[in-house]
Amino acid sequence: MRSKKLYKVTFLSQGKMLELYARQVSSSALWGFTEVADITFDHGTEGVVIDPTEERLREEFANTRVLHLPIQCIVRVEEVEKRGPLAIRDAASGEKVVMPFPVAPPRGGGK
């Protein structure tokens, strides 16, 4: 039996190019939009290494049931065999945006 379809959706948002994986992609009931549903994230079953890009996207889309994307912002939709790493890229250059790990602010006062 073949597993559910998996799509890699690449789209522009606020000067960045985001890549997400979803189980459902279709035309939206809203004219000019594409519907992206059942967004999937890695559940960290392969180890304790945390991908800061994945964490940022998971936080941003945590409560999203269905994402309605304007067709003008969609770069590509691919049906894929398996999930790969997520990416946030600069829209102009296409280079990956490095997501730094959170760092505690320095202690003490420089007053």
N, C-alpha and C positions, 0 to 999 in steps of 0.2 A: 504494500500500500504506500502510495506517495504521500509525503507529509504536506502540510499546508504550504501554499505559495509564500515566498518571502521576497519583498521588494526593497531595493536600496533607492531612496529618494534623495536627490540632491537639489537644493533650492536656495535662493538668495533671501537673506533676512538681515536688515539693519547693517548693511555694508559687509556682511559675512556670507560665506557659502557654507551651509550646514548639510551634513549627511546623516540621515536617519534610516532605520530599518523598520518596516511595517508589514503586517500580514494582509492588509486590504488597501487598495488604491483604486479609485473609480471617479467618474464624473460626479460632481456635486449637484445637488438640487439648486444650489445658488449659481446662477448663470456666470460663467467665466472663472469658475473655481474648480479645483481638483480636491477630492476628499481623501485624506490619508488617515486610516484608523488602525487600531491595534498596534501601536508603536511598541517595538520590542527593545529591551535593554539586556545586557549581559548581567546575569545574577551573581557573578563572581564565584562560580562553582569550580573554576580551574585554579584557584589560589587566592592569596590575599593581596596581590598587587592591585592597586586602585588606579584606574585611568582617570586623570582629572578632567579630560574632555568628556568622557562618558558621564562622570558625575555632574558636570555642569549642564549637559543636555538632559540628563535624568531629572534634575531639579527644575529646569525650565519647562519641561513637558510632563511633569509628574501627574498633574490632574487633568491632562488633556485626553478626552475620549475620542474626539474626531478633530483633525486639523484640516481646515479649509484653506487651501493655498491658492492665490490668484495664479492663473495659468502663466502670466508674464514672469513670475518669479521662479518657476520650475526650470531647472537646467536639464535634469535627466531623471528618468525612472527606469530602473533595471530590475528584471526578475533574476534573482540569484539563487545558487544552490545552498550557500551557507553564509552566515553572518561574519562580517569582518569588523575591524576597529572603526569607531565613529570618528568623524573629523570635523573640525571647524577651520575654514580657510579664509584668507583675505580675499574678498571678491575681486579686487583689481589684479592682484599678482598671482592668486591661486596657491600661495604658500600657506602651509599649515600654521595656524595660530597656536603658539605654545601656551598651554594653560598651566600656570605655576601652581605648585602646591600651596595651600594656605600657610602662611608664616605668622607666628606670634609677633605682635608689635614689640619693639625694643623696650626694655624696662628702664626705669630711672627717668629723671627729668633733666633735660638740657636747659633748664631755666637759668 
